[in-house]
């Protein structure tokens, strides 16, 4: 039960619970006054009492977790309210206390922060969830908007996830994989966006440790074996550089910088290299006093050592969106070893290490902002303007978590955009009207198509004309949610009639494919119910928003399917032996939701072996129900001529069915290669059902039969196999469903 206002847990005073607090208190005394430390002590006692009956999976008292979260926050020198919320962050979710209790004891700000952290915990899993609906989508949207305006709750959640990753070894293997994937997909990119480099790097390394333990141990061992040689080169390079800079009158500190295991792993995967081919494991960081000194020191570095062409980045004049600033250059250092050198001021270093936490500190201490405002954090105007969950999450992933490219206007201004952005995205980033009048583009002085993928360093000139205007086709070209929102808004304002016709046509075609009579449906109570459930005024508004792209035809068909299934429930119970269906009745029974076509005889096509996550369609066959193909299957070339027998299908929900798929792997032959491949596949929780191999003097070929549940599962296996030393290609060749296994030759 929830404790009442007059029976809140008493603040304990016994010394036996203070053993964990002094470490935190030592950190706090470096920057907080005594009255703030007393408030934090009170929150600690409250959390200790609230969690007193709870233990972690490791067997430790639960209070160990909030203390660790608070210590991480204190290392970033965050304010007292944030530290208190870190101590109390699990109270609302895991104990009987309510928001009002925390507000009464610690004030509205602390209580609200704890509530926001709880909301983040509840909603964040929807980023990667396959089973999502519009209500969950709206909750996620509200959560991002509320926390993005004041990201203290996100920082607390990152500290929470960091400690959970540090203790992940106590959970079952399946949970380790799930949590590590979620962390790599959402929390590590979020830490990067907030500029919390130390948290990002540790999260990524720990994810690699659990998702690919063999590769993690391999890299760790290799790094350890070369540590003595690397440290000697770093010591020599430091001495040479420090002496040269001191002789020139610079007051600097030069330190060695370790390359993180995950960044080594990703470089091996991206560039298809073995560990021995990664040369820039040696790095130095020079911290000086002023921006002018940064460029002067760069000149000294290039005078001492030869620069490696194409390996120079100036993030001082072109800061990253998270306000990261530094000069990066790679040179051939002592003994001809490739070495990366970073040059930055002390202020830049604080922001690079502590990100938004340093931004808050400088703002509070000096009453000023460091560098540019972090405008990206206010997502309220940049979230995707759509009710379609798939579209929303795709756009969110692109805008929030993708890599950036840095392009230039003809006047030299830098425009940061997500990777794969186009000239249209560039135009809308500068100004809405420029985007609306975009009629072409020049990239590096040459005419480029509007779907050209911009690259870092491109100089982009937008050609605007009064006669140009956005078209519906642009929605398929642009990458950013902001550009897509502005295009849709223009189309809505300038062409409602056109959008209405377009949306009606799209829905009519989909209804026909699914076996419904469109006119009959539009005049039925079922249509009125669906219109209301999607918050539309009438059927015309529904058509407009389908044409606009806010609502997908899939959402309408899914609701129609649920209505039909509900109305047929009594009939299903009474009729245990349904009559064989003719082609026409089979089409009428056809549904658009994979999980609900079990009552119809269906099979996966052996020619393309579709997996959950693949884009699919169904073909109604005579006497054999529905055959499910990938939309790209070449065997559908002739089937598409008979549109009446084609039905739209999409994956929805959790798919537990295991499908056997064969992977062909070609690699340079070496000792223990087969063992490494097998262990890698098994480490992803995948069952190996068969293996064939053949070798020549230099090359080995393998054919693994593995059981997978989705295309994402398969892609994870393939990506990790490509990271194994010597592996050149991994290719999916064939597969079959457990429902209808193929006969092996």
Secondary structure, DSSP 8 states (H G I E B T S, - for coil): ----GGG-------GGG-TTHHHHHHHHTTT--HHHHHHHHHHHHHHHHHTTT-B-TTSSBTHHHHHHHHHHHHHTT--HHHHHHHHTTTHHHHSS--HHHHHHHH-HHHHHHHHHHHHHHHHGGGGT-SS--HHHHHHHHHHHHHHHHSTHHHHHHHHHHHHHHHTGGGS-HHHHHHHHHHIIIIIHHHHHHTT-HHHHHHHHHHHHHHHSHHHHHHHHHHHHHTHHHHHHHHHHHHHHHHHHHHHTT---EEEE----HHHHHHHHHHTT--GGG----EEEEEEES-HHHHHHHHHHHHHHSEEEEEEEEETTTS--TT----EEEEEE-GGG-EEEEEEEEHHHHHHHHHTHHHHHHHHHHHSS-SSS--GGG-GGGTS---S-HHHHHHHHHHHHHS-EEEEE-TT--EEEEETT--HHHHHHHH-HHHHHTEEEEEETTEEE-TT----TT-BEEEEE-TT----TTHHHH---HHHHHHHHHHHHHH-HHHHHHHHHHHHHHHHHHTT--HHHHHTSHHHHHHHHHTT-SSHHHHHHHHHHTSS-HHHHHHHHHHHHHHHTHHHHHH-SS-----HHHHHHH--SBGGG-TTS-EEE-TTT---TTS-EEEEEETTTEEEEEETT-TTHHHHTT-GGGEEEEB--S-----EEEEEEEEEE--TTHHHHHHHHHHHTT-EEEEEEEEE-SSEEEEEEEEEESSHHHHHHHHHHHHTSTTEEEEEEEEEEEGGG-----
